[in-house]
């Protein structure tokens, strides 16, 4: 009798209803809180709550934060540049939806 083992790696499923604190999001994507606060101030992320201690980030924010991190680290784009690139990517996505 053979045992077949399948291993899947690199998949993350996060529900939209999941809400993470700033500490949880920073830990999840391995970023400093100061950088995440700068992203919120620049409009890259839009948490609920009035202050960093009260902020809650959705599953969509996690995906957007991962994109922002890749742009920032891999392409060495500064925070305002990351905001602009993500806005343009959002526009492209919306235009593609309209075309379909």
C-alpha positions as CSV (number, residue, x, y, z in Angstrom):
1,X,0.0,0.0,0.0
2,X,1.5,3.3,-1.0
3,X,0.9,6.6,0.8
4,X,0.6,9.6,-1.3
5,X,1.5,12.9,0.3
6,X,0.6,16.3,-1.2
7,X,2.0,19.5,0.2
8,X,0.6,22.9,-0.8
9,X,2.7,25.9,0.2
10,X,2.3,29.6,-0.3
11,X,-1.4,29.9,-0.2
12,X,-3.2,32.4,2.1
13,X,-6.9,32.6,2.5
14,X,-8.2,35.4,4.5
15,X,-11.9,36.2,4.9
16,X,-13.1,39.7,4.4
17,X,-14.8,39.6,7.8
18,X,-11.5,39.0,9.5
19,X,-10.2,42.2,11.2
20,X,-6.6,42.6,12.3
21,X,-5.1,45.1,14.6
22,X,-2.1,47.1,13.6
23,X,0.2,44.8,15.6
24,X,-1.3,41.7,13.9
25,X,-1.0,43.2,10.4
26,X,2.6,44.3,11.1
27,X,3.5,40.9,12.3
28,X,1.8,39.2,9.4
29,X,3.6,41.1,6.7
30,X,6.8,41.8,8.7
31,X,6.8,45.6,8.6
32,X,7.4,48.2,11.3
33,X,4.4,50.0,12.8
34,X,5.8,53.4,11.7
35,X,5.8,52.3,8.1
36,X,2.2,51.1,8.4
37,X,1.1,54.3,10.0
38,X,2.7,56.2,7.0
39,X,0.8,54.0,4.6
40,X,-2.5,54.9,6.4
41,X,-1.6,58.6,6.4
42,X,-0.8,58.4,2.6
43,X,-4.1,56.6,1.9
44,X,-2.6,53.3,0.9
45,X,-4.6,51.5,3.6
46,X,-8.0,52.7,5.1
47,X,-8.6,51.0,8.5
48,X,-11.6,51.4,10.6
49,X,-11.1,53.2,14.0
50,X,-9.9,56.6,15.1
51,X,-6.3,55.9,16.2
52,X,-3.6,53.3,15.6
53,X,-4.6,51.5,18.8
54,X,-8.2,51.2,17.5
55,X,-7.5,50.5,13.8
56,X,-8.8,47.3,12.3
57,X,-7.7,46.1,8.9
58,X,-9.8,43.8,6.7
59,X,-8.6,40.8,4.7
60,X,-8.6,43.1,1.6
61,X,-6.2,45.4,3.5
62,X,-3.8,42.5,4.0
63,X,-3.7,41.8,0.3
64,X,-3.1,45.5,-0.4
65,X,-0.5,45.7,2.3
66,X,1.4,42.8,0.7
67,X,1.3,44.6,-2.7
68,X,2.5,47.8,-1.1
69,X,5.3,45.9,0.7
70,X,6.5,44.4,-2.6
71,X,6.5,47.7,-4.4
72,X,8.3,49.4,-1.5
73,X,11.0,46.7,-0.9
74,X,11.5,45.1,-4.3
75,X,11.2,48.1,-6.5
76,X,12.4,50.6,-3.8
77,X,9.4,52.9,-4.4
78,X,8.8,55.5,-1.7
79,X,5.4,55.8,0.2
80,X,3.8,58.4,-2.1
81,X,4.9,56.4,-5.1
82,X,3.4,53.2,-3.7
83,X,0.1,55.0,-3.2
84,X,0.1,56.3,-6.8
85,X,1.0,52.8,-8.2
86,X,-1.7,51.1,-6.2
87,X,-4.3,53.7,-7.3
88,X,-3.3,53.2,-10.9
89,X,-3.6,49.4,-10.5
90,X,-7.0,49.8,-9.0
91,X,-8.1,52.0,-11.9
92,X,-6.8,49.4,-14.4
93,X,-8.7,46.7,-12.6
94,X,-11.9,48.8,-12.7
95,X,-11.5,49.5,-16.4
96,X,-11.0,45.8,-17.1
97,X,-14.2,45.0,-15.2
98,X,-16.1,47.6,-17.3
99,X,-14.7,46.0,-20.5
100,X,-16.0,42.5,-19.7
